[in-house]
Amino acid sequence: MDENPANKPQEERRQKFSDYFYNGVTYVGVFLSLLTFVVELFLFAFDFMGDGHNVYLGIFTYVLFPVCLISGLILIPIGALNKWNRVRKGLAPRKPRTFFIDPALPTHRNAIFVFSIGTALLLIMSGIGSYQAFHYTESVQFCGMTCHHIMKPEHTAYTQSPHSRVKCVECHVGDGADWYVHYKLNGVKQLYHTIKGDWPTPIPTPVKNLRPADQTCEQCHSPDKFYSSFELNRTYYSTQVPEEPKWLMRMLINVGRNDKTQEGIHAHMYLDNDIYYAAEDEKRQQISWIKSADKQGNETIFVTPGSKWENQAPPQELVRKMDCVDCHNRPTHQFRAPQTLMNQALSMGRIDETLPSIKAKAIELLSGDYKTEEEAVTTIRKKLIEFYQGELAENFPQYQDKVTQAADTVVTIYKNNMFPEMKARWDAYPDNIGHMNSQGCFRCHDGQHVAQNESKAVITRDCNVCHVIIEQGPPDALQKDTAGVPFVHPFEDDGLWQEMNCTDCHTGN
């Protein structure tokens, strides 16, 4: 076969590339590649010079457009091979030729040059893009804002939390290739449900597949550092008797220890005993079997009479060794209860505490059942203003500014803590720190877990083990004692609380 360029027709000699590259599929590939390449250069420059906080820019730059670029480049040789195959079979108006590459031919040299330059640019852009895509998929913007409607509750709570400067992946993924692959594969499943539109509401807490605390929390929080106590101050306002003064409480939380004789809350994990437990529910709120193992290998098992595990040991796969997240289960994604939020807003002066019945009315509105956030915002503002227009009657004008400020604050509280579209709020996500609005400490310290040995010891329910109240009462009649004062129930004390758990009355609303 004569391939001498001098013997070719004039029209063919004017071609820069082999005749096989002149086909519709290759044209589409070239157009798509060039267009995407130019757009990618622009987006790369924009992203590097910008603040990098635009979540949608990252999606297009490092996820969508690279796929288009690679697809276009693949179409170029596919079109050429397809045409060569058609010519070889006699389906195209050109005699079949043996496929070969000859650098002596100008058309082949041009193709080799373009392919080499294109491959080099592709490799460079792929390297940069892959690096940026990896970091982009590890970013807070990707985790919390890509699926903004779905992850809005978690992302909103995260931005207000003490861990708002810690990346999501540092807790949810951590270090190590095996866990990285595990979570990325799990992410594919989540993406499938997102596209399908059948995600659960609210989003389940990943109780079972979270990494151990020693691989996440303890990368920042050292378990070797112990603290004896820290001071906690609380201000409470009555809902039942509006004319009652506020109630102050100051207590010391016994976190760690100073010496061998003083133990605190963190003794559960890092001192002489290891604690294991089994729960009867997926959220680990009904703990009926507990095992304490000391360093000498002595074990004591506690069970709740009449429970599932009273006469048999739980399956090994249900037994968990206690660590940080068993109490600190909402370290970042905290959804506060209306009762707590209103106490905070009133004590901080964000709402005027002289407004009559403001706490009771605001809690009622915050606890309402709404279908959308827009409906909630409109209803809360409207009903709160209408309430005071009737409650204050002719005195409303002099309170109007305070009522407006209160309405704005209550709306902000709602938008930051309740998310009706996703059914995410405080009662969907129990917080195990404390015991006011969820079982928390009382999951184990309920006075009902009895040792299965001759001692018949009971896990203590003594409040002073965890905290000591040093001040309590109305501002003008505070009880004070650094050694501790007996707890008095704010506003009313009929003694019934001594036989009950806080959650028997306090549901947060």
Secondary structure, 3 states (H helix, E strand, C coil): CCCCHHHCCHHHHCCCCCHHHCCHHHHHHHHHHHHHHHHHHHHHHHHHHCCCCCHHHHHHHHHHHHHHHHHHHHHHHHHHHHHHHHHHCCCCCCCCCCCCCCCCCHHHHHHHHHHHHHHHHHHHHHHHHHHHHHHHHCCHHHHHHCCHHHHHHHHHHHHCCCCCCCCHHHHHCCCCHHHHHHHHHHHHHHHHHHHHCCCCCCCCCCCCCCCCHHHCHHHCCCCCCCCCCEEEEEEECCCCCCCCCCEEEEEEECCCCCCCCCCCCCHHHHCCEEEEEEECCCCCCCEEEEEEEECCCCEEEEECCCCCCCCCCCCHHHEEECCHHHCCCCCCCCCCCHHHHHHHHHHCCCCCCCCCCHHHHHHHHHCCCCCCHHHHHHHHHHHHHHHHHHHHHHHHHHHHHHHHHHHHHHHHHHHHHCEHHHCECHHHCCCCCCCCCCCHHHHCCCCCCEECCCCCCECCCCHHHCEEEEEEECCCCCEECCCCCCCCCCCCCCCHHHHCCHHHCCCCC
